[in-house]
Amino acid sequence: MPRSLVKGRSVDLHREEFSEIGTFRGTMASLGCGLVLLGLFVLVLATLVGGIAREFGWEFGKRVAGAWPGIVLATLTVFLALQLVPLLIGAEQGRPPSPGGDETRPGKPG
């Protein structure tokens, strides 16, 4: 830290409160990125397998290579459905009340 002060840099410390919903959102963000990368890998692999299957007349390989859009779509659909889990279990109910109470929130009739 003294070195940062000498160079004119500042160090900010954030006091975050960790919650289940925050952890869930972080996990879903990481999982979403992984699924996108996996989808790209499947695309390249299916194209490669489809090309090889076409060259050698391998019927099973053609069917497997042709199934990749459905597999990726089903996986992403399940992932998007998982985004609704917090709504289904009522994760927002565990949020601590605001310091002023509900009466002072904008948009709420007083």
N, C-alpha and C positions, 0 to 999 in steps of 0.2 A: 504494500500500500504506500509506503513512503516514496517508492520509486515512481508510482503513478502520480503522486502529488508533484514531484520534481518535474515530470514531463507534462504537467498540466492536464492530466486525465482524471476523470472522476470515476468512482466506483459506486454504483447504485445497488443497494440491497432491497429486494422486494420481500415483503412479508406476506407470502401467499398462504391462503388457507386451502388445504387440500380437501377435496370432497369426492364422494363416489361418482357424482355426475361429471366432474372434471376429469377424473381418471378414466371413466367410460369414454368421454369425448376424445381424450388423448389416444386411447387404445384404438378407437374406431378410425381416427386419422391415420395412425400408423398402419393399421390393417388395410385401409383403403389404398394407401400408396403401394403397399405390397401386392394387393390384388391387381392394380393397374400394371405394375411391372410383370407380374405373373401372366396377365392377359397378353401382354406384348410377347413374352417368351412363348406362350402357347401358339400365338399367331405365326411366329417364325418357325417353330417346330412343326406345326401342321402344314405349313407351306412346303417345307422341306420333305416331310413324309409323303405329302400328296404328289409332289414332283417325282420322287423315287418310285412311288406306287404306280404312277402313270407310265413311267419308263419300263417297268418290269411286269406290268399287267397284274399287279397285286390287288385283288378286289377288296380284301379286308382293310388294307392300308388306305384305299380310297374312301371307304366308309368312315374310318376313324378320322381321316383328315377332313372329311366333309361335316363331321359332327361338332367341330370346335366352336362355331358360332353359338350353337345351342348350349353348350357346356359353359361358355363364358357368360352368356346371358343369364343362365340359371344361377350361376355363382354370384353375379352382381345383383340379381334380384333378391337373393337370400341376404346378401350384405346390406342392401337398402332396407329390407324388412327389419333387420336387427337394429336399425336406427330408431325404430319405434319402441324399443324395449323400455327406455326411461318413461315414456308416456303410459305404457301399460302397467308398470309397477308403481307409478306415482312418485318418481324420484324428486319432483319439485316440492313435495310436501315436507321433505326433510330440511328445506332451506330455513335458516334462522330468520326471524322477523326483522324488518328494517328498524333502525333506531327510532324513527318517528312513528312507527306503527303504520297500519294500512291507510289511516285517514289522511296522511300527509303526502301520499303518492300522487303525482300528477295524473290527471285523467279519471281519478276516482271522485265521485260526488262526496262532498264534505258533510 
